């Protein structure tokens, strides 16, 4: 892995990046958004103690993005242009 790859993984995700995520994401992406390490994230998922709902699909873990956004205090835009939450700034865990 390159140094730039390490830097990218070490910083969180911005609010815009979080809101652009698909409906279901892999555990590594969720770990990055929560700024927790890979081993910690997988350990929590395996123990059923991950901070949001985790789906087990075969050997893969997936996280429902809506649950992650709710935990972080962000909401996706609804069809009428309203947001679940008026906050559009970066969540408190994102790198600035």
N, C-alpha and C positions, 0 to 999 in steps of 0.2 A: 504494500500500500504506500502511496506517495505521501509526502508531508502535507500536500494540499488536501488529500483525502482525509487525513487525520484531523486537520483543522475543520473541515466541513462537518465531520461527524461530531466533533467536540462542541460546536455551537448548537444552540437549539434551533427551532424553526420560528420564523416570523409569523405574525398573524395572517398575512396574505398567503404565505406558504401553507399554513395549517388549513385555511379556508379553501385552498385549491386541491386538497387531497381527495382521492376517490372515496366512495362509501365505506370501503373496507381496506385496511392497510396491514402491512406485515408488522410483526412485533418490533423489528429493528427500527422502523420509522417511528413507531409509537414511543419506543425507548428514547429516541433522539428528541422527540417533541417534549417528553417529560424530563429530559436531561438525566437519564439514569443509564448506567452501564449495561452492556449486553448480558453479561452473566447474571447481574441482579434482576434484570427484566425477565429473562427466561426462568430464573429460579422462582420469582414471584408468580409467573404464569403457571408453572408446573405445580406449585403449591396451592393454586387457586386464590392467591392474594394480590394479584395485579390490581392497580387502582381503578381500572375500568374493565368492562366485560371483554373477555377473550374467547374467541371461537377456536376450537381445535379441529382442523381439517386435515385428516391423515396425520402426517408428521409435522404439519405447519400450524403455527399460531397466527390468527388474524384478529385485528382489533376493529371494532365498529367505530368509525371516525366520529359520528355524532356523539357517542359517549365520551370520547376523548375531548372534543370541542366543548362539551358541557362541563367537564371537569376543569378545563382551562378557562372557563368563563367566556367562551366565544360561541357565536352561532352562525350558521349558514344563512344566506339570504333565502327568503321564501319566494314563491312565484309572484307575489304581489309587490316585491321589492322591500318588504319589511325584514328586519333581522330579529332573531330570537332575543338578542341582546344588543343594545345600542353601541357597545364598545367595539371599535374597529382597530384600536391600537394593538400593539404587540402584547401578548400575555406576559405575566410576570416572570415566566421561566425562560423566555426567549433571550438569546444573546442580542445585544444592541450594536 
